[in-house]
Amino acid sequence: MQKSLTVAAFVLMTLGSFLGVEMVTASFAKANFSSAYDEPLPKKPKKPVKKQAKKPAQQSKQTIQAKKRQYQLQQRRIAQANARTRYSRAGCYSFFDCMRQKKRYQRRASAVSLGGVDRLTRSTVPWKESKFSPGAIIVRTPERALYYVLPGGKALRYDVGVGKEGFQWSGNSKIVMKKEWPSWRPPQQMIEREAAKGHIIPEFMEGGPDNPLGARALYIGGTLFRIHGTNNAASIGGAVSSGCIRMMNTDVIDLYNRVKVGSRVYVYQ
């Protein structure tokens, strides 16, 4: 039976070629149909490769320690210059004369203007608001000032930098932690926000003179904010931070030595 079918197929193909009729198999016809009418799938466009900016190299501990020693030496020299200036500007010409005029030249401690160089801005001012107990910290954002309340109706006033527009806040809390030469771990929101501006900041930075948190940090409970020093003295007096309160390193060291953990903090906008 199979041989007879094969012979019949051969006869039909011979007859078709004689008559000019093209004979094709079903599989061949299906292949031609697919190639003629099936459209190729569109290729997905390749995603552009983003060039990642190189992260700043981490400095060694020896380099950081050397910078700390250099910074401390610089602060001693500035402190000596401030002391000499306080005596000369008080209008006194001897040690005992200046002792009698202590109140006069104590308020002139911020008279030295070094233009962007870390300096002492502290001054003693009268304080009449009895609702704040001694040891409390009051930040007045519009005034760009921080007050540390003293006994006897007085307070220490420091110049500060505050949050820029959109990052200012108000409230009250307390100091929950203190750190010398604090390390910095910026929040992810800040990293993404700065990256959108083209500024790449590291996920972690060891404490030291190059650290944006400066020489000391006082951590405000219940918030992501701190009262801290800065490596950019020219920013003091402006609205420049992401909510933290900035101080001159000399000022924040002075405040750090006075404030105790648990002290109340009041921020007014």
Secondary structure as UniProt FT lines:
FT   HELIX           2..19
FT   HELIX           26..37
FT   HELIX           61..89
FT   TURN            90..91
FT   HELIX           95..100
FT   HELIX           102..106
FT   TURN            107..110
FT   STRAND          123..126
FT   TURN            130..131
FT   TURN            134..135
FT   STRAND          137..140
FT   TURN            141..144
FT   STRAND          145..150
FT   TURN            151..153
FT   STRAND          154..163
FT   TURN            165..166
FT   STRAND          171..180
FT   HELIX           188..196
FT   TURN            197..198
FT   TURN            209..210
FT   TURN            212..213
FT   STRAND          216..220
FT   TURN            221..222
FT   STRAND          226..228
FT   HELIX           233..235
FT   TURN            236..237
FT   STRAND          239..241
FT   STRAND          245..247
FT   HELIX           249..258
FT   TURN            261..262
FT   STRAND          264..268
//
